[in-house]
Each structure stands twice: as C-alpha cells, then as structure tokens.
Amino acid sequence: MPIAIKAAAGIIGSILAIIALVIAVLKGILALISFVTLAIKIAVIGLFVAVFIIIGLMVFRTFRDKRSKSKD
C-alpha cells in the first residue's frame, strides 16, 4: 500500500475520530441540560404544592380561630 494512501487514511480516520468525540460530548451536554431542566421543573412543582399546602393550612387555621371565637 502506498504511503500516500496510508497517510490519507490516517488523516481521515483522525478526523472521523474527532467528529465522533465531538458528537459524544454534545450528547453528554444535551443529557446534562435535560437533567437540569427536569430538576428545575420538579423543584417548581414542589414549590407550587408547598404554597398550596401553606395556603390551605392558613385558611383552615383562620376558619378554626373564627369558629372558636364565635363559641366564646
């Protein structure tokens, strides 16, 4: 096999390897971004649930306090 073909195959192989590495890195970055956005979504939903629970407790306490004051 001539040296020029070996050198061209080596260069092409190196370029393909670099492209494969770049694709793998981009896949990893996309996976990280999707994980972070999922974590943010879960945190936002958790905060909304906590706010609704706190509002429900405040309403219940107010109802209970008014009820106990009306008995007195």
mmCIF file as Biopython writes it, N, C-alpha, C and O atoms, coordinates in Angstrom:
data_model
#
loop_
_atom_site.group_PDB
_atom_site.id
_atom_site.type_symbol
_atom_site.label_atom_id
_atom_site.label_alt_id
_atom_site.label_comp_id
_atom_site.label_asym_id
_atom_site.label_entity_id
_atom_site.label_seq_id
_atom_site.pdbx_PDB_ins_code
_atom_site.Cartn_x
_atom_site.Cartn_y
_atom_site.Cartn_z
_atom_site.occupancy
_atom_site.B_iso_or_equiv
_atom_site.auth_seq_id
_atom_site.auth_asym_id
_atom_site.pdbx_PDB_model_num
ATOM 1   N N  . MET A ? 1  ? 0.851   -1.169 0.000  1.0 0.0 1  A 1 
ATOM 2   C CA . MET A ? 1  ? 0.000   0.000  0.000  1.0 0.0 1  A 1 
ATOM 3   C C  . MET A ? 1  ? 0.901   1.238  0.000  1.0 0.0 1  A 1 
ATOM 4   O O  . MET A ? 1  ? 1.827   1.342  0.804  1.0 0.0 1  A 1 
ATOM 5   N N  . PRO A ? 2  ? 0.622   2.163  -0.900 1.0 0.0 2  A 1 
ATOM 6   C CA . PRO A ? 2  ? 1.458   3.357  -0.967 1.0 0.0 2  A 1 
ATOM 7   C C  . PRO A ? 2  ? 1.330   4.200  0.305  1.0 0.0 2  A 1 
ATOM 8   O O  . PRO A ? 2  ? 0.310   4.159  0.992  1.0 0.0 2  A 1 
ATOM 9   N N  . ILE A ? 3  ? 2.364   4.949  0.597  1.0 0.0 3  A 1 
ATOM 10  C CA . ILE A ? 3  ? 2.415   5.772  1.804  1.0 0.0 3  A 1 
ATOM 11  C C  . ILE A ? 3  ? 1.349   6.866  1.762  1.0 0.0 3  A 1 
ATOM 12  O O  . ILE A ? 3  ? 0.795   7.210  2.806  1.0 0.0 3  A 1 
ATOM 13  N N  . ALA A ? 4  ? 1.049   7.414  0.600  1.0 0.0 4  A 1 
ATOM 14  C CA . ALA A ? 4  ? 0.055   8.486  0.487  1.0 0.0 4  A 1 
ATOM 15  C C  . ALA A ? 4  ? -1.323  7.992  0.903  1.0 0.0 4  A 1 
ATOM 16  O O  . ALA A ? 4  ? -2.080  8.723  1.542  1.0 0.0 4  A 1 
ATOM 17  N N  . ILE A ? 5  ? -1.651  6.756  0.544  1.0 0.0 5  A 1 
ATOM 18  C CA . ILE A ? 5  ? -2.962  6.204  0.911  1.0 0.0 5  A 1 
ATOM 19  C C  . ILE A ? 5  ? -3.020  5.973  2.420  1.0 0.0 5  A 1 
ATOM 20  O O  . ILE A ? 5  ? -4.036  6.249  3.058  1.0 0.0 5  A 1 
ATOM 21  N N  . LYS A ? 6  ? -1.922  5.464  2.986  1.0 0.0 6  A 1 
ATOM 22  C CA . LYS A ? 6  ? -1.887  5.261  4.432  1.0 0.0 6  A 1 
ATOM 23  C C  . LYS A ? 6  ? -2.014  6.583  5.179  1.0 0.0 6  A 1 
ATOM 24  O O  . LYS A ? 6  ? -2.719  6.668  6.184  1.0 0.0 6  A 1 
ATOM 25  N N  . ALA A ? 7  ? -1.339  7.603  4.692  1.0 0.0 7  A 1 
ATOM 26  C CA . ALA A ? 7  ? -1.401  8.908  5.338  1.0 0.0 7  A 1 
ATOM 27  C C  . ALA A ? 7  ? -2.802  9.508  5.214  1.0 0.0 7  A 1 
ATOM 28  O O  . ALA A ? 7  ? -3.315  10.101 6.163  1.0 0.0 7  A 1 
ATOM 29  N N  . ALA A ? 8  ? -3.421  9.349  4.035  1.0 0.0 8  A 1 
ATOM 30  C CA . ALA A ? 8  ? -4.768  9.873  3.836  1.0 0.0 8  A 1 
ATOM 31  C C  . ALA A ? 8  ? -5.756  9.123  4.727  1.0 0.0 8  A 1 
ATOM 32  O O  . ALA A ? 8  ? -6.660  9.728  5.304  1.0 0.0 8  A 1 
ATOM 33  N N  . ALA A ? 9  ? -5.582  7.803  4.837  1.0 0.0 9  A 1 
ATOM 34  C CA . ALA A ? 9  ? -6.468  7.012  5.687  1.0 0.0 9  A 1 
ATOM 35  C C  . ALA A ? 9  ? -6.273  7.408  7.147  1.0 0.0 9  A 1 
ATOM 36  O O  . ALA A ? 9  ? -7.236  7.457  7.913  1.0 0.0 9  A 1 
ATOM 37  N N  . GLY A ? 10 ? -5.038  7.690  7.531  1.0 0.0 10 A 1 
ATOM 38  C CA . GLY A ? 10 ? -4.777  8.126  8.900  1.0 0.0 10 A 1 
ATOM 39  C C  . GLY A ? 10 ? -5.416  9.470  9.199  1.0 0.0 10 A 1 
ATOM 40  O O  . GLY A ? 10 ? -5.978  9.671  10.276 1.0 0.0 10 A 1 
ATOM 41  N N  . ILE A ? 11 ? -5.332  10.379 8.260  1.0 0.0 11 A 1 
ATOM 42  C CA . ILE A ? 11 ? -5.931  11.697 8.446  1.0 0.0 11 A 1 
ATOM 43  C C  . ILE A ? 11 ? -7.455  11.582 8.491  1.0 0.0 11 A 1 
ATOM 44  O O  . ILE A ? 11 ? -8.099  12.179 9.353  1.0 0.0 11 A 1 
ATOM 45  N N  . ILE A ? 12 ? -8.026  10.815 7.564  1.0 0.0 12 A 1 
ATOM 46  C CA . ILE A ? 12 ? -9.476  10.640 7.537  1.0 0.0 12 A 1 
ATOM 47  C C  . ILE A ? 12 ? -9.948  9.949  8.814  1.0 0.0 12 A 1 
ATOM 48  O O  . ILE A ? 12 ? -10.971 10.327 9.385  1.0 0.0 12 A 1 
ATOM 49  N N  . GLY A ? 13 ? -9.209  8.946  9.259  1.0 0.0 13 A 1 
ATOM 50  C CA . GLY A ? 13 ? -9.562  8.261  10.500 1.0 0.0 13 A 1 
ATOM 51  C C  . GLY A ? 13 ? -9.487  9.197  11.697 1.0 0.0 13 A 1 
ATOM 52  O O  . GLY A ? 13 ? -10.336 9.147  12.586 1.0 0.0 13 A 1 
ATOM 53  N N  . SER A ? 14 ? -8.476  10.044 11.715 1.0 0.0 14 A 1 
ATOM 54  C CA . SER A ? 14 ? -8.349  11.013 12.810 1.0 0.0 14 A 1 
ATOM 55  C C  . SER A ? 14 ? -9.509  12.004 12.801 1.0 0.0 14 A 1 
ATOM 56  O O  . SER A ? 14 ? -10.062 12.332 13.851 1.0 0.0 14 A 1 
ATOM 57  N N  . ILE A ? 15 ? -9.871  12.473 11.624 1.0 0.0 15 A 1 
ATOM 58  C CA . ILE A ? 15 ? -10.990 13.410 11.523 1.0 0.0 15 A 1 
ATOM 59  C C  . ILE A ? 15 ? -12.284 12.735 11.962 1.0 0.0 15 A 1 
ATOM 60  O O  . ILE A ? 15 ? -13.082 13.337 12.679 1.0 0.0 15 A 1 
ATOM 61  N N  . LEU A ? 16 ? -12.500 11.492 11.539 1.0 0.0 16 A 1 
ATOM 62  C CA . LEU A ? 16 ? -13.701 10.772 11.948 1.0 0.0 16 A 1 
ATOM 63  C C  . LEU A ? 16 ? -13.718 10.535 13.454 1.0 0.0 16 A 1 
ATOM 64  O O  . LEU A ? 16 ? -14.775 10.612 14.079 1.0 0.0 16 A 1 
ATOM 65  N N  . ALA A ? 17 ? -12.564 10.250 14.042 1.0 0.0 17 A 1 
ATOM 66  C CA . ALA A ? 17 ? -12.490 10.053 15.486 1.0 0.0 17 A 1 
ATOM 67  C C  . ALA A ? 17 ? -12.811 11.349 16.229 1.0 0.0 17 A 1 
ATOM 68  O O  . ALA A ? 17 ? -13.521 11.331 17.234 1.0 0.0 17 A 1 
ATOM 69  N N  . ILE A ? 18 ? -12.293 12.464 15.739 1.0 0.0 18 A 1 
ATOM 70  C CA . ILE A ? 18 ? -12.583 13.761 16.363 1.0 0.0 18 A 1 
ATOM 71  C C  . ILE A ? 18 ? -14.068 14.082 16.243 1.0 0.0 18 A 1 
ATOM 72  O O  . ILE A ? 18 ? -14.674 14.567 17.198 1.0 0.0 18 A 1 
ATOM 73  N N  . ILE A ? 19 ? -14.659 13.817 15.078 1.0 0.0 19 A 1 
ATOM 74  C CA . ILE A ? 19 ? -16.092 14.055 14.901 1.0 0.0 19 A 1 
ATOM 75  C C  . ILE A ? 19 ? -16.903 13.182 15.860 1.0 0.0 19 A 1 
ATOM 76  O O  . ILE A ? 19 ? -17.879 13.646 16.449 1.0 0.0 19 A 1 
ATOM 77  N N  . ALA A ? 20 ? -16.500 11.922 16.016 1.0 0.0 20 A 1 
ATOM 78  C CA . ALA A ? 20 ? -17.201 11.028 16.940 1.0 0.0 20 A 1 
ATOM 79  C C  . ALA A ? 20 ? -17.086 11.535 18.381 1.0 0.0 20 A 1 
ATOM 80  O O  . ALA A ? 20 ? -18.054 11.468 19.138 1.0 0.0 20 A 1 
ATOM 81  N N  . LEU A ? 21 ? -15.923 12.033 18.756 1.0 0.0 21 A 1 
ATOM 82  C CA . LEU A ? 21 ? -15.750 12.580 20.104 1.0 0.0 21 A 1 
ATOM 83  C C  . LEU A ? 21 ? -16.602 13.826 20.319 1.0 0.0 21 A 1 
ATOM 84  O O  . LEU A ? 21 ? -17.191 13.996 21.387 1.0 0.0 21 A 1 
ATOM 85  N N  . VAL A ? 22 ? -16.673 14.696 19.319 1.0 0.0 22 A 1 
ATOM 86  C CA . VAL A ? 22 ? -17.494 15.896 19.424 1.0 0.0 22 A 1 
ATOM 87  C C  . VAL A ? 22 ? -18.965 15.518 19.571 1.0 0.0 22 A 1 
ATOM 88  O O  . VAL A ? 22 ? -19.684 16.117 20.372 1.0 0.0 22 A 1 
ATOM 89  N N  . ILE A ? 23 ? -19.412 14.533 18.806 1.0 0.0 23 A 1 
ATOM 90  C CA . ILE A ? 23 ? -20.799 14.080 18.910 1.0 0.0 23 A 1 
ATOM 91  C C  . ILE A ? 23 ? -21.069 13.511 20.292 1.0 0.0 23 A 1 
ATOM 92  O O  . ILE A ? 23 ? -22.121 13.773 20.876 1.0 0.0 23 A 1 
ATOM 93  N N  . ALA A ? 24 ? -20.135 12.738 20.820 1.0 0.0 24 A 1 
ATOM 94  C CA . ALA A ? 24 ? -20.316 12.170 22.156 1.0 0.0 24 A 1 
ATOM 95  C C  . ALA A ? 24 ? -20.380 13.264 23.222 1.0 0.0 24 A 1 
ATOM 96  O O  . ALA A ? 24 ? -21.184 13.179 24.150 1.0 0.0 24 A 1 
ATOM 97  N N  . VAL A ? 25 ? -19.548 14.275 23.094 1.0 0.0 25 A 1 
ATOM 98  C CA . VAL A ? 25 ? -19.561 15.390 24.052 1.0 0.0 25 A 1 
ATOM 99  C C  . VAL A ? 25 ? -20.880 16.156 23.954 1.0 0.0 25 A 1 
ATOM 100 O O  . VAL A ? 25 ? -21.457 16.524 24.977 1.0 0.0 25 A 1 
ATOM 101 N N  . LEU A ? 26 ? -21.356 16.397 22.748 1.0 0.0 26 A 1 
ATOM 102 C CA . LEU A ? 26 ? -22.622 17.099 22.573 1.0 0.0 26 A 1 
ATOM 103 C C  . LEU A ? 26 ? -23.789 16.301 23.154 1.0 0.0 26 A 1 
ATOM 104 O O  . LEU A ? 26 ? -24.705 16.876 23.741 1.0 0.0 26 A 1 
ATOM 105 N N  . LYS A ? 27 ? -23.755 14.974 22.990 1.0 0.0 27 A 1 
ATOM 106 C CA . LYS A ? 27 ? -24.794 14.134 23.597 1.0 0.0 27 A 1 
ATOM 107 C C  . LYS A ? 27 ? -24.761 14.248 25.114 1.0 0.0 27 A 1 
ATOM 108 O O  . LYS A ? 27 ? -25.806 14.321 25.760 1.0 0.0 27 A 1 
ATOM 109 N N  . GLY A ? 28 ? -23.574 14.264 25.674 1.0 0.0 28 A 1 
ATOM 110 C CA . GLY A ? 28 ? -23.445 14.414 27.121 1.0 0.0 28 A 1 
ATOM 111 C C  . GLY A ? 28 ? -23.945 15.762 27.610 1.0 0.0 28 A 1 
ATOM 112 O O  . GLY A ? 28 ? -24.603 15.845 28.647 1.0 0.0 28 A 1 
ATOM 113 N N  . ILE A ? 29 ? -23.637 16.818 26.867 1.0 0.0 29 A 1 
ATOM 114 C CA . ILE A ? 29 ? -24.102 18.152 27.240 1.0 0.0 29 A 1 
ATOM 115 C C  . ILE A ? 29 ? -25.622 18.228 27.153 1.0 0.0 29 A 1 
ATOM 116 O O  . ILE A ? 29 ? -26.260 18.812 28.029 1.0 0.0 29 A 1 
ATOM 117 N N  . LEU A ? 30 ? -26.210 17.646 26.107 1.0 0.0 30 A 1 
ATOM 118 C CA . LEU A ? 30 ? -27.667 17.642 25.988 1.0 0.0 30 A 1 
ATOM 119 C C  . LEU A ? 30 ? -28.314 16.845 27.120 1.0 0.0 30 A 1 
ATOM 120 O O  . LEU A ? 30 ? -29.359 17.240 27.636 1.0 0.0 30 A 1 
ATOM 121 N N  . ALA A ? 31 ? -27.704 15.735 27.506 1.0 0.0 31 A 1 
ATOM 122 C CA . ALA A ? 31 ? -28.235 14.955 28.621 1.0 0.0 31 A 1 
ATOM 123 C C  . ALA A ? 31 ? -28.164 15.752 29.920 1.0 0.0 31 A 1 
ATOM 124 O O  . ALA A ? 31 ? -29.094 15.712 30.724 1.0 0.0 31 A 1 
ATOM 125 N N  . LEU A ? 32 ? -27.075 16.469 30.126 1.0 0.0 32 A 1 
ATOM 126 C CA . LEU A ? 32 ? -26.933 17.300 31.320 1.0 0.0 32 A 1 
ATOM 127 C C  . LEU A ? 32 ? -27.979 18.412 31.340 1.0 0.0 32 A 1 
ATOM 128 O O  . LEU A ? 32 ? -28.589 18.673 32.377 1.0 0.0 32 A 1 
ATOM 129 N N  . ILE A ? 33 ? -28.186 19.059 30.214 1.0 0.0 33 A 1 
ATOM 130 C CA . ILE A ? 33 ? -29.179 20.131 30.128 1.0 0.0 33 A 1 
ATOM 131 C C  . ILE A ? 33 ? -30.577 19.586 30.396 1.0 0.0 33 A 1 
ATOM 132 O O  . ILE A ? 33 ? -31.362 20.212 31.109 1.0 0.0 33 A 1 
ATOM 133 N N  . SER A ? 34 ? -30.892 18.423 29.828 1.0 0.0 34 A 1 
ATOM 134 C CA . SER A ? 34 ? -32.219 17.860 30.064 1.0 0.0 34 A 1 
ATOM 135 C C  . SER A ? 34 ? -32.391 17.459 31.524 1.0 0.0 34 A 1 
ATOM 136 O O  . SER A ? 34 ? -33.482 17.605 32.075 1.0 0.0 34 A 1 
ATOM 137 N N  . PHE A ? 35 ? -31.339 16.957 32.159 1.0 0.0 35 A 1 
ATOM 138 C CA . PHE A ? 35 ? -31.428 16.618 33.583 1.0 0.0 35 A 1 
ATOM 139 C C  . PHE A ? 35 ? -31.641 17.858 34.434 1.0 0.0 35 A 1 
ATOM 140 O O  . PHE A ? 35 ? -32.450 17.849 35.363 1.0 0.0 35 A 1 
ATOM 141 N N  . VAL A ? 36 ? -30.920 18.918 34.121 1.0 0.0 36 A 1 
ATOM 142 C CA . VAL A ? 36 ? -31.055 20.161 34.890 1.0 0.0 36 A 1 
ATOM 143 C C  . VAL A ? 36 ? -32.457 20.752 34.714 1.0 0.0 36 A 1 
ATOM 144 O O  . VAL A ? 36 ? -33.057 21.209 35.686 1.0 0.0 36 A 1 
ATOM 145 N N  . THR A ? 37 ? -32.981 20.746 33.493 1.0 0.0 37 A 1 
ATOM 146 C CA . THR A ? 37 ? -34.324 21.282 33.287 1.0 0.0 37 A 1 
ATOM 147 C C  . THR A ? 37 ? -35.372 20.418 33.987 1.0 0.0 37 A 1 
ATOM 148 O O  . THR A ? 37 ? -36.355 20.945 34.507 1.0 0.0 37 A 1 
ATOM 149 N N  . LEU A ? 38 ? -35.176 19.106 34.008 1.0 0.0 38 A 1 
ATOM 150 C CA . LEU A ? 38 ? -36.092 18.231 34.739 1.0 0.0 38 A 1 
ATOM 151 C C  . LEU A ? 38 ? -36.044 18.532 36.231 1.0 0.0 38 A 1 
ATOM 152 O O  . LEU A ? 38 ? -37.084 18.574 36.889 1.0 0.0 38 A 1 
ATOM 153 N N  . ALA A ? 39 ? -34.852 18.740 36.765 1.0 0.0 39 A 1 
ATOM 154 C CA . ALA A ? 39 ? -34.727 19.067 38.188 1.0 0.0 39 A 1 
ATOM 155 C C  . ALA A ? 39 ? -35.398 20.402 38.500 1.0 0.0 39 A 1 
ATOM 156 O O  . ALA A ? 39 ? -36.038 20.539 39.543 1.0 0.0 39 A 1 
ATOM 157 N N  . ILE A ? 40 ? -35.261 21.379 37.620 1.0 0.0 40 A 1 
ATOM 158 C CA . ILE A ? 40 ? -35.897 22.675 37.829 1.0 0.0 40 A 1 
ATOM 159 C C  . ILE A ? 40 ? -37.416 22.537 37.781 1.0 0.0 40 A 1 
ATOM 160 O O  . ILE A ? 40 ? -38.121 23.136 38.593 1.0 0.0 40 A 1 
ATOM 161 N N  . LYS A ? 41 ? -37.923 21.749 36.830 1.0 0.0 41 A 1 
ATOM 162 C CA . LYS A ? 41 ? -39.369 21.537 36.742 1.0 0.0 41 A 1 
ATOM 163 C C  . LYS A ? 41 ? -39.907 20.877 38.009 1.0 0.0 41 A 1 
ATOM 164 O O  . LYS A ? 41 ? -40.948 21.280 38.528 1.0 0.0 41 A 1 
ATOM 165 N N  . ILE A ? 42 ? -39.208 19.877 38.501 1.0 0.0 42 A 1 
ATOM 166 C CA . ILE A ? 42 ? -39.639 19.196 39.721 1.0 0.0 42 A 1 
ATOM 167 C C  . ILE A ? 42 ? -39.608 20.163 40.907 1.0 0.0 42 A 1 
ATOM 168 O O  . ILE A ? 42 ? -40.506 20.142 41.748 1.0 0.0 42 A 1 
ATOM 169 N N  . ALA A ? 43 ? -38.590 20.999 40.973 1.0 0.0 43 A 1 
ATOM 170 C CA . ALA A ? 43 ? -38.499 21.974 42.066 1.0 0.0 43 A 1 
ATOM 171 C C  . ALA A ? 43 ? -39.640 22.986 41.998 1.0 0.0 43 A 1 
ATOM 172 O O  . ALA A ? 43 ? -40.211 23.339 43.030 1.0 0.0 43 A 1 
ATOM 173 N N  . VAL A ? 44 ? -39.977 23.453 40.804 1.0 0.0 44 A 1 
ATOM 174 C CA . VAL A ? 44 ? -41.071 24.419 40.649 1.0 0.0 44 A 1 
ATOM 175 C C  . VAL A ? 44 ? -42.396 23.777 41.052 1.0 0.0 44 A 1 
ATOM 176 O O  . VAL A ? 44 ? -43.198 24.402 41.746 1.0 0.0 44 A 1 
ATOM 177 N N  . ILE A ? 45 ? -42.633 22.548 40.628 1.0 0.0 45 A 1 
ATOM 178 C CA . ILE A ? 45 ? -43.863 21.851 41.004 1.0 0.0 45 A 1 
ATOM 179 C C  . ILE A ? 45 ? -43.916 21.650 42.514 1.0 0.0 45 A 1 
ATOM 180 O O  . ILE A ? 45 ? -44.969 21.821 43.128 1.0 0.0 45 A 1 
ATOM 181 N N  . GLY A ? 46 ? -42.796 21.292 43.109 1.0 0.0 46 A 1 
ATOM 182 C CA . GLY A ? 46 ? -42.747 21.132 44.559 1.0 0.0 46 A 1 
ATOM 183 C C  . GLY A ? 46 ? -43.043 22.427 45.288 1.0 0.0 46 A 1 
ATOM 184 O O  . GLY A ? 46 ? -43.732 22.423 46.308 1.0 0.0 46 A 1 
ATOM 185 N N  . LEU A ? 47 ? -42.528 23.540 44.773 1.0 0.0 47 A 1 
ATOM 186 C CA . LEU A ? 47 ? -42.810 24.839 45.389 1.0 0.0 47 A 1 
ATOM 187 C C  . LEU A ? 47 ? -44.289 25.191 45.290 1.0 0.0 47 A 1 
ATOM 188 O O  . LEU A ? 47 ? -44.866 25.697 46.253 1.0 0.0 47 A 1 
ATOM 189 N N  . PHE A ? 48 ? -44.914 24.933 44.138 1.0 0.0 48 A 1 
ATOM 190 C CA . PHE A ? 48 ? -46.340 25.207 43.998 1.0 0.0 48 A 1 
ATOM 191 C C  . PHE A ? 48 ? -47.155 24.356 44.965 1.0 0.0 48 A 1 
ATOM 192 O O  . PHE A ? 48 ? -48.098 24.850 45.584 1.0 0.0 48 A 1 
ATOM 193 N N  . VAL A ? 49 ? -46.801 23.093 45.097 1.0 0.0 49 A 1 
ATOM 194 C CA . VAL A ? 49 ? -47.513 22.225 46.031 1.0 0.0 49 A 1 
ATOM 195 C C  . VAL A ? 49 ? -47.345 22.741 47.452 1.0 0.0 49 A 1 
ATOM 196 O O  . VAL A ? 49 ? -48.305 22.766 48.222 1.0 0.0 49 A 1 
ATOM 197 N N  . ALA A ? 50 ? -46.137 23.149 47.804 1.0 0.0 50 A 1 
ATOM 198 C CA . ALA A ? 50 ? -45.893 23.682 49.148 1.0 0.0 50 A 1 
ATOM 199 C C  . ALA A ? 50 ? -46.708 24.957 49.389 1.0 0.0 50 A 1 
ATOM 200 O O  . ALA A ? 50 ? -47.264 25.140 50.472 1.0 0.0 50 A 1 
ATOM 201 N N  . VAL A ? 51 ? -46.780 25.830 48.393 1.0 0.0 51 A 1 
ATOM 202 C CA . VAL A ? 51 ? -47.554 27.066 48.541 1.0 0.0 51 A 1 
ATOM 203 C C  . VAL A ? 51 ? -49.035 26.741 48.735 1.0 0.0 51 A 1 
ATOM 204 O O  . VAL A ? 51 ? -49.691 27.340 49.587 1.0 0.0 51 A 1 
ATOM 205 N N  . PHE A ? 52 ? -49.567 25.797 47.955 1.0 0.0 52 A 1 
ATOM 206 C CA . PHE A ? 52 ? -50.975 25.425 48.115 1.0 0.0 52 A 1 
ATOM 207 C C  . PHE A ? 52 ? -51.238 24.809 49.481 1.0 0.0 52 A 1 
ATOM 208 O O  . PHE A ? 52 ? -52.277 25.074 50.086 1.0 0.0 52 A 1 
ATOM 209 N N  . ILE A ? 53 ? -50.320 23.999 49.972 1.0 0.0 53 A 1 
ATOM 210 C CA . ILE A ? 53 ? -50.495 23.408 51.302 1.0 0.0 53 A 1 
ATOM 211 C C  . ILE A ? 53 ? -50.464 24.486 52.370 1.0 0.0 53 A 1 
ATOM 212 O O  . ILE A ? 53 ? -51.279 24.467 53.293 1.0 0.0 53 A 1 
ATOM 213 N N  . ILE A ? 54 ? -49.540 25.422 52.259 1.0 0.0 54 A 1 
ATOM 214 C CA . ILE A ? 54 ? -49.453 26.511 53.240 1.0 0.0 54 A 1 
ATOM 215 C C  . ILE A ? 54 ? -50.717 27.366 53.207 1.0 0.0 54 A 1 
ATOM 216 O O  . ILE A ? 54 ? -51.235 27.741 54.259 1.0 0.0 54 A 1 
ATOM 217 N N  . ILE A ? 55 ? -51.217 27.677 52.013 1.0 0.0 55 A 1 
ATOM 218 C CA . ILE A ? 55 ? -52.453 28.464 51.911 1.0 0.0 55 A 1 
ATOM 219 C C  . ILE A ? 55 ? -53.617 27.691 52.521 1.0 0.0 55 A 1 
ATOM 220 O O  . ILE A ? 55 ? -54.444 28.272 53.223 1.0 0.0 55 A 1 
ATOM 221 N N  . GLY A ? 56 ? -53.691 26.389 52.260 1.0 0.0 56 A 1 
ATOM 222 C CA . GLY A ? 56 ? -54.744 25.573 52.857 1.0 0.0 56 A 1 
ATOM 223 C C  . GLY A ? 56 ? -54.668 25.560 54.369 1.0 0.0 56 A 1 
ATOM 224 O O  . GLY A ? 56 ? -55.694 25.646 55.043 1.0 0.0 56 A 1 
ATOM 225 N N  . LEU A ? 57 ? -53.469 25.455 54.908 1.0 0.0 57 A 1 
ATOM 226 C CA . LEU A ? 57 ? -53.317 25.491 56.367 1.0 0.0 57 A 1 
ATOM 227 C C  . LEU A ? 57 ? -53.718 26.848 56.940 1.0 0.0 57 A 1 
ATOM 228 O O  . LEU A ? 57 ? -54.338 26.912 58.001 1.0 0.0 57 A 1 
ATOM 229 N N  . MET A ? 58 ? -53.372 27.923 56.253 1.0 0.0 58 A 1 
ATOM 230 C CA . MET A ? 58 ? -53.761 29.254 56.732 1.0 0.0 58 A 1 
ATOM 231 C C  . MET A ? 58 ? -55.279 29.412 56.733 1.0 0.0 58 A 1 
ATOM 232 O O  . MET A ? 58 ? -55.850 29.955 57.679 1.0 0.0 58 A 1 
ATOM 233 N N  . VAL A ? 59 ? -55.929 28.938 55.676 1.0 0.0 59 A 1 
ATOM 234 C CA . VAL A ? 59 ? -57.391 29.022 55.615 1.0 0.0 59 A 1 
ATOM 235 C C  . VAL A ? 59 ? -58.001 28.185 56.728 1.0 0.0 59 A 1 
ATOM 236 O O  . VAL A ? 59 ? -58.934 28.630 57.397 1.0 0.0 59 A 1 
ATOM 237 N N  . PHE A ? 60 ? -57.486 26.981 56.934 1.0 0.0 60 A 1 
ATOM 238 C CA . PHE A ? 60 ? -58.010 26.113 57.990 1.0 0.0 60 A 1 
ATOM 239 C C  . PHE A ? 60 ? -57.828 26.739 59.364 1.0 0.0 60 A 1 
ATOM 240 O O  . PHE A ? 60 ? -58.740 26.690 60.189 1.0 0.0 60 A 1 
ATOM 241 N N  . ARG A ? 61 ? -56.664 27.328 59.625 1.0 0.0 61 A 1 
ATOM 242 C CA . ARG A ? 61 ? -56.430 27.977 60.921 1.0 0.0 61 A 1 
ATOM 243 C C  . ARG A ? 61 ? -57.352 29.173 61.116 1.0 0.0 61 A 1 
ATOM 244 O O  . ARG A ? 61 ? -57.890 29.376 62.205 1.0 0.0 61 A 1 
ATOM 245 N N  . THR A ? 62 ? -57.533 29.962 60.069 1.0 0.0 62 A 1 
ATOM 246 C CA . THR A ? 62 ? -58.432 31.105 60.164 1.0 0.0 62 A 1 
ATOM 247 C C  . THR A ? 62 ? -59.860 30.640 60.432 1.0 0.0 62 A 1 
ATOM 248 O O  . THR A ? 62 ? -60.557 31.211 61.272 1.0 0.0 62 A 1 
ATOM 249 N N  . PHE A ? 63 ? -60.288 29.614 59.725 1.0 0.0 63 A 1 
ATOM 250 C CA . PHE A ? 63 ? -61.631 29.063 59.943 1.0 0.0 63 A 1 
ATOM 251 C C  . PHE A ? 63 ? -61.775 28.541 61.368 1.0 0.0 63 A 1 
ATOM 252 O O  . PHE A ? 63 ? -62.797 28.770 62.015 1.0 0.0 63 A 1 
ATOM 253 N N  . ARG A ? 64 ? -60.763 27.848 61.854 1.0 0.0 64 A 1 
ATOM 254 C CA . ARG A ? 64 ? -60.799 27.293 63.209 1.0 0.0 64 A 1 
ATOM 255 C C  . ARG A ? 64 ? -60.801 28.410 64.259 1.0 0.0 64 A 1 
ATOM 256 O O  . ARG A ? 64 ? -61.532 28.332 65.247 1.0 0.0 64 A 1 
ATOM 257 N N  . ASP A ? 65 ? -59.989 29.444 64.047 1.0 0.0 65 A 1 
ATOM 258 C CA . ASP A ? 65 ? -59.937 30.562 65.004 1.0 0.0 65 A 1 
ATOM 259 C C  . ASP A ? 65 ? -61.269 31.318 65.044 1.0 0.0 65 A 1 
ATOM 260 O O  . ASP A ? 65 ? -61.743 31.674 66.123 1.0 0.0 65 A 1 
ATOM 261 N N  . LYS A ? 66 ? -61.869 31.565 63.886 1.0 0.0 66 A 1 
ATOM 262 C CA . LYS A ? 66 ? -63.150 32.262 63.855 1.0 0.0 66 A 1 
ATOM 263 C C  . LYS A ? 66 ? -64.236 31.413 64.513 1.0 0.0 66 A 1 
ATOM 264 O O  . LYS A ? 66 ? -65.119 31.935 65.193 1.0 0.0 66 A 1 
ATOM 265 N N  . ARG A ? 67 ? -64.159 30.125 64.307 1.0 0.0 67 A 1 
ATOM 266 C CA . ARG A ? 67 ? -65.148 29.228 64.882 1.0 0.0 67 A 1 
ATOM 267 C C  . ARG A ? 67 ? -65.018 29.196 66.421 1.0 0.0 67 A 1 
ATOM 268 O O  . ARG A ? 67 ? -66.018 29.188 67.138 1.0 0.0 67 A 1 
ATOM 269 N N  . SER A ? 68 ? -63.762 29.177 66.907 1.0 0.0 68 A 1 
ATOM 270 C CA . SER A ? 68 ? -63.568 29.140 68.361 1.0 0.0 68 A 1 
ATOM 271 C C  . SER A ? 68 ? -63.925 30.487 69.001 1.0 0.0 68 A 1 
ATOM 272 O O  . SER A ? 68 ? -64.390 30.517 70.141 1.0 0.0 68 A 1 
ATOM 273 N N  . LYS A ? 69 ? -63.718 31.592 68.294 1.0 0.0 69 A 1 
ATOM 274 C CA . LYS A ? 69 ? -64.089 32.914 68.825 1.0 0.0 69 A 1 
ATOM 275 C C  . LYS A ? 69 ? -65.603 33.087 68.860 1.0 0.0 69 A 1 
ATOM 276 O O  . LYS A ? 69 ? -66.144 33.732 69.758 1.0 0.0 69 A 1 
ATOM 277 N N  . SER A ? 70 ? -66.280 32.504 67.874 1.0 0.0 70 A 1 
ATOM 278 C CA . SER A ? 70 ? -67.736 32.642 67.865 1.0 0.0 70 A 1 
ATOM 279 C C  . SER A ? 70 ? -68.382 31.820 68.979 1.0 0.0 70 A 1 
ATOM 280 O O  . SER A ? 70 ? -69.478 32.157 69.427 1.0 0.0 70 A 1 
ATOM 281 N N  . LYS A ? 71 ? -67.732 30.754 69.433 1.0 0.0 71 A 1 
ATOM 282 C CA . LYS A ? 71 ? -68.243 29.947 70.537 1.0 0.0 71 A 1 
ATOM 283 C C  . LYS A ? 71 ? -68.102 30.682 71.859 1.0 0.0 71 A 1 
ATOM 284 O O  . LYS A ? 71 ? -68.905 30.481 72.770 1.0 0.0 71 A 1 
ATOM 285 N N  . ASP A ? 72 ? -67.087 31.531 71.974 1.0 0.0 72 A 1 
ATOM 286 C CA . ASP A ? 72 ? -66.835 32.259 73.238 1.0 0.0 72 A 1 
ATOM 287 C C  . ASP A ? 72 ? -67.797 33.371 73.425 1.0 0.0 72 A 1 
ATOM 288 O O  . ASP A ? 72 ? -67.730 34.083 74.428 1.0 0.0 72 A 1 
#
